[in-house]
Amino acid sequence: MAQRAGASADALTVPELETIQREILGASALHYGLRQSPVFVGESGRFGDEQVHYIGPPWAQLPSLLEGLQQVLKRTIGLSPVVRAALASFGIVYLHPMTDGSGRLSRFLINDVLRRDGALPKPYILPISAILQRADLRPMSYDGALEVFSRPFMRQYQNDWSFGPEQRADDGVVYNLQFSRYEDALHAWRHPDLTQHVTFLADALELTIEQEMRGEAQYLQKHSATRLRLKSIVEGPDAALDRIIRSVRESRGVVSGKLRAEYPILERSEIAADVVRAIREEFPWALGGDRAEG
């Protein structure tokens, strides 16, 4: 993300979106590229019935809709970077243009626009995903922000979708969603009101900077200090010391049998006790009790 953000002439072109998608998903994804099939967000009910929370626009209209989003970003150059980042990110979420990875693309675009607009200098990126995953955001969560558009949309078209026989689309996706009002709903996908989404993203960015990044900086400082202390106890590469720190923290102050097998020097009780003590003193909130090892 640090390398890609703001690097392309226009991240919203189809070739660029597909390139970024491949880099995000890696080589083992089932599907790549612009979708050629229906898409919906939903879940299975308790008795096997599907619940549909949102339906994306028809795949045949995606090039036109993406071009419209491009034009919006071009016409707003020079305006608030946060507003533009919200337009790009939520625009991609609601268009859901890719067979896979549209959500991650939308979060990438936040950093891309902020970097592009000079609001986020190299090499920094904002770990916005960590904040968006929190369910306790106020006044609304990320899901709540999405529902500002999706709830009234689905109320409008609650009787216009169904599930039929399975079909295989040209992109290889098997689907059975039938939606009869694509043409009628085009205006909603073309002209969404994203006012509340802008406010939400501004609040989320503030939390990211003031809480998430501050906490991450504190963690990195403590991690570096812990690694330095471990080097005075055992000798090893940084990757091995990081593995020991992570294992002891996750096991709440215990040197596990697996860790001992991996690093036999930890079989020596005095070494293990010193290692745990060093980690506990730097990360006291992560370890419980007074147990030194086990």
C-alpha positions in Angstrom: 0.0 0.0 0.0 2.8 2.4 0.8 4.3 1.9 -2.6 1.1 2.0 -4.5 -0.8 4.9 -2.8 -0.8 7.9 -5.1 1.6 6.3 -7.5 -0.6 5.9 -10.6 -2.1 8.6 -12.8 -5.6 7.4 -12.0 -6.3 4.5 -9.6 -9.9 4.2 -10.9 -9.2 3.1 -14.4 -10.2 -0.6 -15.0 -6.6 -1.7 -15.8 -5.2 0.0 -12.7 -8.0 -1.4 -10.5 -7.3 -4.9 -11.8 -3.5 -4.5 -11.2 -4.0 -3.3 -7.6 -6.6 -6.1 -7.0 -4.0 -8.7 -8.1 -1.4 -7.2 -5.8 -3.9 -7.2 -2.9 -5.2 -10.7 -3.4 -2.0 -12.4 -4.4 -1.6 -15.4 -6.7 -4.2 -17.7 -5.0 -7.5 -15.9 -5.5 -10.3 -17.7 -7.2 -11.4 -14.8 -9.4 -9.8 -11.6 -10.7 -10.9 -8.6 -12.7 -14.1 -6.7 -13.3 -17.1 -8.8 -12.4 -19.5 -10.0 -15.0 -22.1 -11.4 -12.6 -24.7 -10.1 -10.0 -23.4 -9.3 -6.6 -25.2 -8.9 -3.3 -24.3 -8.6 0.4 -26.2 -10.9 2.6 -26.2 -14.0 4.8 -27.9 -17.2 5.4 -30.8 -17.1 7.9 -31.4 -19.6 10.7 -33.5 -21.9 8.5 -31.4 -21.8 5.4 -33.1 -18.7 3.9 -30.9 -16.0 2.4 -31.1 -12.4 3.7 -30.1 -9.8 1.2 -28.8 -6.5 2.7 -27.6 -4.8 -0.5 -27.5 -5.5 -4.3 -24.8 -4.0 -6.5 -25.4 -2.5 -9.9 -25.5 -4.6 -13.1 -22.1 -5.6 -14.4 -22.8 -4.3 -17.9 -23.0 -0.8 -16.4 -19.8 -0.9 -14.4 -17.5 0.7 -17.0 -19.9 3.7 -17.2 -20.4 3.9 -13.5 -16.6 3.8 -12.9 -16.1 6.5 -15.4 -18.6 8.6 -13.6 -16.7 8.1 -10.3 -13.5 9.1 -12.1 -15.1 12.3 -13.3 -16.3 13.1 -9.8 -12.7 12.8 -8.5 -11.3 14.9 -11.4 -13.9 17.7 -10.8 -13.2 17.8 -7.1 -9.4 18.3 -7.4 -8.4 21.0 -4.9 -11.3 20.4 -2.5 -11.1 18.6 0.8 -9.0 15.4 0.6 -11.2 13.8 3.2 -14.3 14.5 1.2 -12.6 13.1 -2.0 -11.4 10.0 -0.1 -14.9 9.3 1.1 -16.3 9.7 -2.4 -13.7 7.3 -3.9 -13.9 4.7 -1.1 -17.7 4.5 -0.6 -18.2 4.9 -4.3 -16.2 1.7 -4.9 -18.0 -0.1 -2.0 -21.4 0.6 -3.5 -20.4 -0.2 -7.1 -18.6 -3.4 -5.9 -16.9 -3.6 -9.3 -14.5 -6.5 -8.8 -15.2 -10.2 -8.5 -13.2 -10.2 -5.3 -11.4 -7.6 -3.2 -13.7 -4.6 -3.7 -13.8 -3.9 0.0 -10.0 -3.9 0.3 -9.8 -1.7 -2.8 -12.1 0.8 -1.2 -9.9 1.0 1.9 -6.8 1.4 -0.3 -8.4 4.3 -2.1 -8.6 6.3 1.2 -4.8 6.3 1.5 -4.4 6.7 -2.3 -6.5 9.9 -2.4 -5.0 11.4 0.8 -1.5 10.7 -0.6 -2.5 12.0 -4.1 -3.9 15.2 -2.5 -0.8 15.9 -0.4 -2.6 15.3 2.9 -0.5 12.2 3.6 3.2 12.4 2.9 5.3 9.5 1.9 6.0 6.9 3.2 3.2 7.1 5.7 -0.2 5.3 5.4 -3.1 5.3 7.8 -4.2 1.9 9.2 -7.8 2.9 8.7 -8.9 -0.8 8.4 -8.3 -1.4 12.1 -10.7 1.4 13.1 -13.3 0.4 10.5 -13.5 -3.1 12.0 -14.5 -1.7 15.4 -18.2 -2.2 16.3 -18.1 0.5 19.0 -17.6 3.5 16.8 -19.8 6.5 17.6 -22.1 7.9 16.4 -22.2 5.1 13.8 -20.1 2.0 12.9 -18.8 1.3 9.4 -21.7 -1.1 8.8 -24.0 1.7 10.0 -22.5 4.1 7.5 -23.0 1.5 4.7 -26.6 1.1 5.7 -27.3 4.8 5.3 -27.5 4.0 1.6 -28.3 0.2 1.6 -31.3 0.2 3.9 -33.5 2.7 2.0 -32.3 1.1 -1.2 -33.4 -2.4 -0.1 -36.7 -1.1 1.3 -37.4 0.4 -2.1 -36.7 -2.8 -3.9 -37.7 -5.4 -1.3 -40.1 -7.2 -3.6 -38.0 -7.1 -6.7 -35.3 -9.7 -6.0 -35.4 -13.5 -5.7 -33.3 -16.6 -6.0 -33.7 -18.8 -9.0 -31.7 -21.6 -10.7 -28.0 -21.4 -10.5 -26.1 -20.0 -13.5 -22.5 -19.6 -14.3 -21.5 -16.1 -15.5 -18.7 -15.3 -17.9 -16.4 -14.5 -15.1 -16.8 -18.0 -13.7 -19.0 -17.0 -10.8 -22.0 -19.2 -10.1 -25.0 -17.1 -9.0 -28.8 -17.5 -8.5 -29.8 -13.9 -7.6 -32.5 -12.4 -9.8 -33.2 -8.7 -9.6 -35.8 -7.2 -11.9 -35.3 -3.4 -11.4 -31.7 -2.8 -12.5 -32.7 0.0 -14.9 -35.0 1.6 -12.4 -32.3 1.6 -9.7 -29.5 3.1 -11.9 -30.1 6.6 -10.6 -29.4 5.5 -7.0 -26.0 4.0 -7.9 -25.2 7.0 -10.1 -26.1 9.7 -7.6 -25.8 8.4 -4.0 -25.9 11.0 -1.2 -22.6 10.4 0.6 -22.9 13.4 3.0 -23.0 11.2 6.2 -20.2 9.0 4.8 -17.9 12.0 4.6 -18.6 12.8 8.2 -18.1 9.2 9.2 -14.7 9.0 7.4 -13.6 12.3 9.0 -14.3 10.9 12.5 -12.7 7.5 11.6 -9.5 9.2 10.3 -9.3 11.3 13.5 -9.6 8.1 15.6 -7.0 6.4 13.5 -4.5 9.2 14.0 -5.2 9.9 17.7 -5.8 6.3 18.9 -4.7 3.6 16.5 -1.5 5.2 15.3 -0.6 6.4 18.8 -1.2 2.9 20.2 0.8 1.4 17.3 3.7 3.8 18.0 3.7 2.9 21.7 3.7 -0.8 20.8 6.6 -0.4 18.4 8.6 1.4 21.0 8.0 -1.2 23.6 8.7 -4.0 21.1 12.0 -2.5 20.2 12.9 -2.1 23.8 11.9 -5.7 24.6 14.0 -7.0 21.6 17.0 -5.1 22.9 16.6 -6.5 26.4 16.3 -10.1 25.0 19.6 -9.6 23.0 21.3 -9.3 26.4 19.8 -12.6 27.5 19.9 -14.8 24.3 21.6 -14.2 21.0 19.6 -14.5 17.8 18.2 -12.8 14.7 15.4 -10.2 15.1 12.9 -12.6 13.5 13.6 -15.2 16.2 13.3 -12.7 19.0 10.1 -11.4 17.6 8.8 -14.9 17.5 9.6 -15.4 21.2 8.0 -12.1 22.2 4.9 -12.9 20.3 4.6 -16.4 21.7 5.1 -15.4 25.3 2.7 -12.5 25.1 0.0 -14.7 23.4 0.4 -17.3 26.1 0.2 -14.7 28.9 3.7 -15.2 30.3 4.2 -18.8 29.6 7.1 -20.3 27.6 5.3 -23.0 25.8 6.5 -26.5 25.0 6.4 -25.7 21.3 8.6 -22.6 21.9 11.1 -24.6 23.9 11.3 -27.2 21.2 11.9 -24.5 18.6 14.6 -22.8 20.8 16.1 -25.4 23.1 18.0 -22.7 25.1 14.7 -21.9 26.7 14.8 -25.3 28.4 17.1 -23.6 30.9 14.8 -22.3 33.6 16.9 -19.3 34.4 17.0 -18.2 30.8 13.3 -18.7 30.3 12.6 -16.8 33.5 14.7 -13.8 32.4 13.1 -13.8 29.0 9.6 -13.8 30.5 10.5 -11.1 33.0 11.9 -8.8 30.3 8.7 -9.2 28.2 6.4 -8.8 31.2 8.1 -5.6 32.3 7.7 -4.0 28.8 4.2 -5.4 28.2 2.6 -5.6 31.7 -1.0 -5.2 30.5 -0.6 -8.1 28.1 0.4 -10.7 30.7 -1.7 -11.9 33.6 -0.7 -13.1 37.0 2.7 -13.6 38.5 3.6 -16.8 36.8 7.1 -16.5 35.3 7.0 -19.6 33.1 5.4 -23.0 32.6 
